[in-house]
Amino acid sequence: MGGPISVVFANIFMCKLEKEVVRPLKSIFYKRYVDDIYVRRKKNTPDILYDKLNSYHPNIKFSIEIHPSKFLDTHIEINENLVQTSVAAKSTKVPIQWTSAVPKSYKRNNILGDLHRAKAISDDFNTEIQRIRNKYLKADYPIRFIESVIRSFENKDNEDILIPPWLFEEKLPSVLIRLPFSHKTEETIFKFIQNLENFTNNNCKFIIIWNTRKIKTLFPLKDRIEHKSCVIYEGTCSCGNSYIGETIRNVNVRWDEHNPINGNSEPSKHLQSNINHSFVWKILTNAPKVSFKRKILEGYLIMNKVPQLNNQIDIPSLNLFRHGVT
């Protein structure tokens, strides 16, 4: 999960599963998008496909929803034998506010994206247009801006062109211009582009790429991780004795385990014998996730610092060449 190639592997697996399980059963209706599947079957018949999918591989378990109200972005309503579809819009999902410091092209593309989705999904496109209009009015979009985007979409969609005009157009070389975004530059840049095209006799196509600031450049979006894991730590008792340990887990949880009541470690035993003593803990260094590498680093620090509460074992020297080298 989360790897760049995981989606490819998942699709390869699903294609193999469909070839060996789904196709032989010849379902009435079967559609899949990545790992979401929509299937129809006859009434009062056992769900053979569901059982075979779950028995295909021990690590793969499918869940089922009978008569779903939505599938992906589509809201499904079945009245008798008539199936009606509409866009499954979340009420909590809001668009970019009109006052946001982003280019107008981003805001225009937001509306266009909703219109394309509605056109592809909904049976009642006029109702979807009204929903989209209300959605962006709540985000303080000017009604003239919204209507202009809707009109351009409808006019483009209604064009009856058999041969695309770009087949006859000569492709001009594109020149990308990257600029920092601000409202002032956005207002003046289009005049600059027109003047630039006139200066070059329209021999180039100039494309503006805006550099917008992200919220994370202003302040961190996540809290700093104060409770680390995979570390080598040291505890110093009020009597002066010290202890060095390692853990792959949350270090604060590990420190709490060195208590005199339930703990069984050397610091716990020391506190059990000395009731008035207490430990002060600190992290010495980060450590690898691999267990034996972490223990090697712990052993090196124990040998270097020689803490009193760690069990020291005298290891005899190892002679690799007892009789010398010839």
N, C-alpha and C positions, 0 to 999 in steps of 0.2 A: 504493500500500500504506500502511495506517495512517491514511488519511483517514477522516473520519466518513461520507462519502458513497460510499466505495469499495465497500462491501458492496452498496449499492443498484445501482451501475453493474455490478458483477459479476453480480448476479442478473438484471438486464435483459439483459446479454449472453448468459447461459446460457439464458434463456427464448427468445431469438431463435434461438440455436443449436439448441435442442430442436425448435422449430417447423420449421426449415428442414432439419435433418439427421436427428434421431431419429425424429420422427413418420412421415415417409415410409417408413422402413425397417421399422416395426412389429416391434420387438424382442419376444421372448417375455416378458421381465421387465426393467423399467427403473425404477430409483428413484434420486433425487438428493437430497442435502442440501448446499446451498450449492455446493461444487465437488467433493464426493465422490460418485461414481456407482457403483451396483451393477447389473450387467447379467448376464443369462443368455442363452446361445445354444445351438443344437444342436451335438452333437459332430461333429467332423470336417468342420466348415464354416468357410470363411474369415471372419476378423473384419472384415467390411466396415465396421461402425460405427466401430471404432477408427481405421481408415484415413481415413474421411471426417471424423471429429472433428479429427484432426491436420492435415488439409489445408484446414480451414475458414478459418483465419486464420494468417498467418505468425508472429504473436507468441504463439500458444496452442499448447502442446505437452502432451499428456496422457501420463501414465505408466500402465502396466497391471500388475496383479498377478493371476495366474491362480490360482484356488482359494484365495482369501484366508482366513486363519484368523479374522480379525476385520474388522468394518466399523463405524466410529465406536465406540460403547460396547458393541457386540454381538460376542460370541465365537460363531463359526459352526462347527458340526461336521456334516459330511455323511456318513452311513452308508447306503450303497447309495442309495436314493431318499428317505431320511428326513433332513430338516434339523432339527437341534436347536440352540437358541440359549440363551445364558447371558450374564451381564454380564462384559464384559472388564475385570476389575479389576486395577490395577497394584499389585504387592506393595510398591513403594516409596512409594505414596501413603498417607499417614497422616492421620487426622482430627484435629480440635482435641482436645488433651488435656483430660481432665476437670479438671485443676488450673489450666487457663488462666483468666485473669481476664476472662471474657466471660459474658454472660447465659445462663441455662439454656435459654432459648428458642432461642438459636443452636445449642446442642448437640442439642436436641430436633429442630430442623429439619434438622440434618445426617443424623440417623438416618432421618427421614421422607423426605428426598430420596433416600437409598439404597433405601428400601423402594419408593417410587414407580418408580424406575428399574428395579428388579428385577421389579416387577409388570408393567411394560410390555414388558420385553425377554425375560425368562427363561421357558423352558418348565417348569422345576422351581422353583417359588417357595419351597417348603419348604427346599430346599438353599441357596437364596440367603439365606433368613432366618438359617440357621445360620452362613453366612459373615459376614453383617452382625453377628450377635451376637458372633462371635469377634473381628471387626475392632475393635469398640468396647470389648470386654473388655481387649484389648491396650493400649488408650488409657486404661485405669484407670476406665472408666465403671462405676458400680454396676450390678449385674445387675438390681436392682429397677427402676432408671430405664429400662434398655434394654427390659425386658419390658413395662413400662407403655406405652412408646411403640409397641411392636409390637402389643400388645393393642388399643390405641385405633385403630391403623391398620386392623387386621383387622376390628374391630367396625364401623368406619365404612365399610369397603369392602364388608362383607356386608349392609349395610342395603338393603332392597328398598323404596325409596320412589319411587312413580311421580311424585308432584308435590313439588318441593322445598318445604320448609316456609317458606323465606325469602320465597316469593311472598305469603304471608299475613301476614308480620310487618311491622309498621310500622318503617320505617327511622328510627333515632334519630340526631340530630346527633352527630358525633364531635368530641371534644376531645382534641387531641394535647398531651401533657405531655412535655417534653424534660428528662431528668435525667442527671447524670453517674453512670456505673456504678461500683458497688462491691458486694462480697459482702454487706455489711451492709444497704445500701439495697435490694438485691434481696430479702432475706428479709422486710423490713418493708413494702415498697411495696404488696404485694397486699392487705394488711389496710387500708392507707390508701385504696386504690382502692375497696374494699368500703364503707368508711365514707363515702367521697365520693359513691358511687352512692346510698347510703341517704339522704344529706343532700339530694341533688337529686331524690329520689323516682324514681330510675331514668329520668329524662328525657333523660339524655345517656349516650353511650358514651365512656368514657375510655380512651385508648390511650397506653401508655408508649413513648417512643422513647429508647433508651439512648444516651448519648454515651460511646463506648469509646475508649480511647487506642490509637493505632497505634504499632507498633514504631519507625517513623521519627521519632516525637516524642521518643523516648528517646535515639536515636543515629542518625547517618546510615547508610543502607543501602548507599550506594555510596561508593567512594573519591573524593576530590577529584581533578579532572582537572588534573594538573600539566603535561601536555604539550599546549599549546594549538595551534590552527590558525587560519588567517585573521587574521594579525597583521602589524603593521609592527614591525621589530626594528632594533636598532643594535648594532654591534660596535665595541669600542674596542681598538686594538692597544696593546701594551706601549710602543711608541714614541710614542704619542699620537695617531696617525692614526685616523680613524673611518670607518665605512661604515654606510649605512642601506639596508635591503632590505625586500621584502614577500614573503609566501608564503601560499598557500591550504592548504598541507599542514602536517603536524606540524612545528612550528618547530624541535624538536631534530634532526629528520632534515635539515632545511634547513641548520642550523648545521654539521652534520657534513660537508655537501657542500662547505663552504668550507675544504677541506683543501689542503695544498700538494702532495699527490701526484696525485690525480685531478681536483681542482677546476679550473674554468676561469673563475671569477669574479674580481673585483678583489681581494677579500681573499686568494684562493688565490694569485694572481700576486704579491701583496705578501709572502706567507709564503715563496714560492719564492725570492724575491730576498733575503729576510731570514730565515735559517734559525732564528735564536734568538728571533724574535719570537713572540708568542701573542696571541690575541684573547679578550676577555671580552664575552659576549653578554648582551643584555637585551631585553625586550619593551617597546616604546614605547607601543603602543595596540592595541586590537582593530580589525579592519578588515572591511569588507563582503565578502560572498562574490562579488559581481559584480566581474569582473576590472578593468574600466576605472575603477570607483569606488575600488577598492583602490589602483590606480596613481596616481590623482589625489591621494589622501591621502598616498601615499609621496612624490610630487613636492612637495607642500606642506611636508612635514617636511624634505626635502632642501634646499629653498629656505630654510627657516627656520634649520636647524642648519649648513648648508654643510659636510658631511663631506668630508674631503680625498680619500677613495678613490672617491667617486662621480664619474662623468664629468659635468662641468658644461658645458652648452651655452648659449651666449649667444643668446637668442631676441630678434629685433628686435621693437620695439613695433608693435602693430597699430592702425592708424588707421581707425576705422570710418567717420568722416566727414572725408575728406581736405579737402574744400572748405568745411567748416563746416556749420552747421545754420541754415536760414532758415525 
